[in-house]
Amino acid sequence: MTIRQKIGIAQMLLVAGALAALWWLNARIVQQRPPVQAPVPFSTFNSTESGMRAVLLLAQRMGIRAFAWRDPYDELAPRIAVLWTTPATVPSRDPAIARWVRSGGTLIYQGHPDQAPFLGEPSNRRAAALAPPAGRVRQVWGTPDVARDVRRVWVTTGVRGRPGTVLLADSAGPLITEHRLGAGRVVVIADSHLFTNRHLAAEDNAVLAANLLFRYADGRAVAFDEVVHGFGGQPRSPWSRLLGGNVGWGLVQVALAAALLALSAGSHLGPPVPLPEPERTRYAVEYVHSMASLYRRAGARRAAATALWDHWRREVAPRLGLSAASGPEVIASRLSERDRGGFRRALQVLEAGVRSDADLVEFAATLEKLRRQILGEGAVPYVRRSQSTKPRTLTENR
């Protein structure tokens, strides 16, 4: 393994280790789930009878973008249509919620009407206990959109709402009321247990919850307040705002990985050394093809035949004890009777002129046959030492 290959493997291991570390941080810090604790009443994280996870799932089944809100209230934006909050030890009266409602948001408060935020001082009525008494079925009526297909609901308390626009009521008084606050609204649900997991499926409670969601969602998101139950809500720094979402954190991971890759790829142990260019091997067949094409295009059959004769004479004459410049008659005198006839036929073709490609091929075949008879069947073509710059023969290439 070369040094360059070792460096490449080290770079890949470095990037893979960095990505694994970022994934671990993302799993441990950014996407950390709420701490494991006892089920909190009215929380959408609570799947027991006292929780409200069923309402969250109902909204999602209806195609509404519903989720648990754990961020600071000052991050409420117009894209969120409804903030659904439920009873807590101290109901949230955060000024940021009031500003959001006045700008057009809808706050749905499910709890005792006297504790509803932003609606003035509570009345002198005694607050009902949050623990539900024995349930009872009530005949209800209200506005067409809220009371559509709702005939009876299961209520758990005798407390009724404060004066306002009545959306749903029974014979004891208003159950759900709406109150204007700036450009927004505060909706008060007098029965805090009306939409808990235990009672949502009772009578027409689920239909009533769906009607409320359709009335106020208006194609935007619905957030269920979990800050009042102790989940999140702490102010965040600009860095945490950037890394708090999966998209932002993913972009940071990609940027860090690209920086590591660029850093590792840019590391050199010395000045760059160009790779040596391999010497191109030229084969005898290339030379033969190129020369044959050249002679053929020029119609120089006579020149090709003369070149073949000169090469044959330089190769065969020394074997016969003659000089390479010996004439045809001198060479013929040294040949045997068997070889002399073929030699004469070759000379006749050369002297008469090569008129066609067939004559040239016949002439070359005759010379090759004589060469093998004189030099032996296993003879190879003769190459002069001074011709080392010319293309190598097929035998040499092997």
Buried (B, 14 or more C-beta within 10 A) or exposed (E): EEEEEEBBEEBEEBBEEBBEEBEEBBEEEBEEEBEEEEEBBBBBBBBBBBBBBBBBBBBEEBEBBBBBBBBBBEBBEEEBBBBBBBBBEEBBEBEEBBBBBBEEBBBBBBBBBBBBBBBEEEEEEEEBEBEBEEBEBBEBEBBEEBBBEBEBBBBBBEBBBBEBEBBBBBEEBBBBBBBEBBEBBBBBBBBBBBBBBBBBEBBBBBBBBBBBBBBBBEEBBBBBBBBBBBBBBEEBEEEEBEBEEEEBBBEBBEEBBEEBBEEBEEEEEEEEEEEEEEEEEEBBEEBEEEEEEEBEEEEBBBEBBEEBBEBBBBBBBEBBEBEEEBEBEEBEEBBEEEBBEBBEBBBEBBEEEBEEEEBBEBBBEBBEEBBEBBBEEEBEBBBEEEEEEEBBBEEEEE
